[in-house]
Amino acid sequence: MRKNSLYKLYLKVVKAEGTPECIARGVAVGLTVGLILPIGFQTLPALALAFLLKANKVLSWTFTCVSNPASVFILYPIQCWVGSYLVFRPLSLNSFSSRFSSLTEASSLSETFRALGELGADVMIPFFAGGVFFALVSAPIGYVVSRRLVLAYLRRKERLRQKRQQKMLQGKPSDGEGPAGS
């Protein structure tokens, strides 16, 4: 991810609507759904969970994009490989890569359904197990980091507001007249 993209994401998080906790819940919900469910099945569950948990809905959707057409070539095989060990049926990374090509190339929901059906339980069970594992690791981290970022941003914003207010009270003219006079 480029530096500019990270900064835009940072601004999206710290300037989002809601309390720091609401914003952090949105990040955590998005990461959870984005890692557990395959692309094409994320939006409705993310929004429903955000509604139920009183999380920021925009960030819930935004962070489902942790799994996207560019990242799934790496994310899905690793997720399946880790999940295969979690369900005590280790598989090789090469077997996942070849089987996931049809899923990553799906351009519609019907193609995604077809591709998922072709994968079979020997891949889908590790996929979900790995997704749950990565979600359990990343969602709490995402919650804590985003909450801290928002709180730091709000503190910085408040300090700047207080400085401006203090300058105004220390004799800075507010009616446009300067010390040089008229």
C-alpha positions as CSV (number, residue, x, y, z in Angstrom):
1,M,0.0,0.0,0.0
2,R,1.4,3.4,-0.9
3,K,2.1,6.1,1.7
4,N,-0.5,8.4,0.2
5,S,-3.2,5.6,0.4
6,L,-2.3,4.9,4.0
7,Y,-2.7,8.6,4.8
8,K,-6.1,8.7,3.1
9,L,-7.2,5.7,5.1
10,Y,-5.9,7.3,8.3
11,L,-7.9,10.5,7.5
12,K,-11.0,8.4,6.7
13,V,-10.7,6.7,10.1
14,V,-9.9,9.7,12.3
15,K,-12.5,11.9,10.7
16,A,-15.3,9.3,10.6
17,E,-18.6,10.0,12.4
18,G,-19.1,8.6,15.8
19,T,-17.3,8.1,19.1
20,P,-13.8,6.6,19.0
21,E,-15.4,3.3,20.2
22,C,-18.0,3.4,17.4
23,I,-15.2,4.0,14.8
24,A,-13.0,1.3,16.2
25,R,-15.9,-1.2,16.2
26,G,-16.4,-0.3,12.5
27,V,-12.8,-1.2,11.8
28,A,-13.0,-4.4,13.7
29,V,-16.2,-5.5,12.1
30,G,-14.8,-4.8,8.6
31,L,-11.6,-6.7,9.2
32,T,-13.6,-9.6,10.7
33,V,-16.0,-9.9,7.8
34,G,-13.4,-9.2,5.2
35,L,-11.2,-12.0,6.5
36,I,-13.9,-14.7,7.2
37,L,-16.1,-14.3,4.1
38,P,-15.0,-14.4,0.5
39,I,-15.4,-11.4,-1.8
40,G,-18.9,-11.0,-2.9
41,F,-20.4,-12.1,0.4
42,Q,-19.1,-9.3,2.6
43,T,-21.2,-6.1,2.3
44,L,-24.5,-7.2,3.8
45,P,-23.0,-9.1,6.8
46,A,-20.7,-6.2,7.5
47,L,-23.5,-3.6,7.4
48,A,-25.8,-5.9,9.4
49,L,-23.1,-6.4,12.1
50,A,-22.3,-2.7,12.1
51,F,-25.9,-1.9,12.7
52,L,-26.3,-4.5,15.5
53,L,-23.0,-3.5,17.2
54,K,-23.5,0.3,16.7
55,A,-20.4,0.5,14.7
56,N,-19.5,3.0,12.0
57,K,-21.0,1.5,8.8
58,V,-18.8,3.2,6.3
59,L,-15.6,1.9,8.0
60,S,-17.2,-1.5,8.4
61,W,-17.6,-1.7,4.6
62,T,-14.2,0.0,3.9
63,F,-12.3,-2.5,6.0
64,T,-13.9,-5.5,4.4
65,C,-11.7,-4.5,1.5
66,V,-8.7,-6.1,3.3
67,S,-9.6,-8.9,0.9
68,N,-9.7,-7.5,-2.6
69,P,-8.9,-8.6,-6.1
70,A,-5.3,-7.6,-5.6
71,S,-4.7,-9.2,-2.1
72,V,-6.6,-12.5,-2.6
73,F,-3.8,-14.0,-4.6
74,I,-1.7,-13.9,-1.4
75,L,-4.3,-13.8,1.3
76,Y,-6.5,-16.7,0.4
77,P,-3.8,-19.4,-0.1
78,I,-2.1,-18.4,3.1
79,Q,-5.5,-18.3,4.9
80,C,-6.3,-21.8,3.6
81,W,-2.8,-23.1,4.4
82,V,-3.0,-21.8,8.0
83,G,-6.6,-23.1,8.3
84,S,-5.6,-26.5,7.1
85,Y,-3.3,-26.9,10.1
86,L,-6.0,-25.6,12.4
87,V,-8.4,-28.3,11.3
88,F,-5.5,-30.9,11.4
89,R,-5.6,-31.6,7.7
90,P,-2.4,-29.8,6.4
91,L,-2.3,-29.0,2.7
92,S,0.4,-27.5,0.5
93,L,0.3,-23.9,-0.7
94,N,0.6,-25.1,-4.3
95,S,-2.6,-27.0,-4.1
96,F,-4.5,-23.9,-3.0
97,S,-3.0,-21.6,-5.6
98,S,-4.2,-23.7,-8.6
99,R,-7.7,-24.2,-7.1
100,F,-8.2,-20.5,-6.3
101,S,-7.6,-19.2,-9.7
102,S,-11.2,-19.6,-10.7
103,L,-12.4,-17.8,-7.5
104,T,-10.1,-14.9,-7.9
105,E,-11.1,-14.5,-11.6
106,A,-14.8,-14.5,-10.8
107,S,-16.4,-11.2,-12.0
108,S,-20.0,-11.8,-10.8
109,L,-21.8,-13.2,-7.8
110,S,-23.0,-16.3,-9.9
111,E,-19.4,-17.0,-11.0
112,T,-18.2,-16.6,-7.3
113,F,-20.9,-19.2,-6.2
114,R,-19.8,-21.6,-9.0
115,A,-16.1,-21.2,-8.1
116,L,-16.8,-21.7,-4.4
117,G,-18.7,-24.9,-5.2
118,E,-15.8,-26.2,-7.2
119,L,-13.4,-25.8,-4.3
120,G,-15.1,-28.4,-2.1
121,A,-15.0,-28.9,1.6
122,D,-11.4,-29.9,1.7
123,V,-10.5,-26.3,0.8
124,M,-13.5,-24.4,2.2
125,I,-13.3,-25.7,5.7
126,P,-9.6,-24.6,6.0
127,F,-10.5,-21.3,4.3
128,F,-13.0,-20.4,7.0
129,A,-10.9,-21.7,9.8
130,G,-8.0,-19.6,8.6
131,G,-10.3,-16.6,8.2
132,V,-11.5,-17.0,11.7
133,F,-8.0,-17.2,13.0
134,F,-6.8,-14.1,11.1
135,A,-10.0,-12.2,12.1
136,L,-9.4,-13.1,15.8
137,V,-5.9,-11.8,15.5
138,S,-6.5,-8.7,13.4
139,A,-9.9,-7.4,14.6
140,P,-8.7,-6.6,18.2
141,I,-5.5,-5.1,16.9
142,G,-7.5,-3.0,14.4
143,Y,-9.9,-1.9,17.2
144,V,-7.1,-0.8,19.6
145,V,-5.0,0.9,16.9
146,S,-7.9,2.8,15.3
147,R,-9.3,3.9,18.7
148,R,-5.9,5.2,19.7
149,L,-5.5,7.0,16.4
150,V,-8.9,8.7,16.8
151,L,-8.3,9.7,20.4
152,A,-4.8,11.1,19.5
153,Y,-6.3,13.0,16.6
154,L,-9.1,14.4,18.8
155,R,-6.6,15.5,21.5
156,R,-4.4,17.2,18.9
157,K,-7.4,18.9,17.5
158,E,-8.5,20.1,20.9
159,R,-5.0,21.4,21.7
160,L,-5.0,23.4,18.5
161,R,-8.5,24.8,19.3
162,Q,-7.3,25.9,22.8
163,K,-4.2,27.5,21.4
164,R,-6.3,29.6,18.9
165,Q,-8.7,30.5,21.6
166,Q,-5.8,31.5,24.0
167,K,-4.2,33.7,21.3
168,M,-7.5,35.5,20.8
169,L,-7.9,36.1,24.5
170,Q,-4.3,37.4,24.9
171,G,-5.0,40.6,23.0
172,K,-5.1,39.6,19.4
173,P,-7.7,42.1,18.0
174,S,-10.8,40.4,16.7
175,D,-12.3,43.5,15.0
176,G,-9.5,43.8,12.4
177,E,-7.7,46.8,14.0
178,G,-4.0,46.3,14.4
179,P,-1.4,47.9,16.7
180,A,-0.3,50.2,13.8
181,G,-3.6,52.0,14.2
182,S,-5.9,53.6,11.7
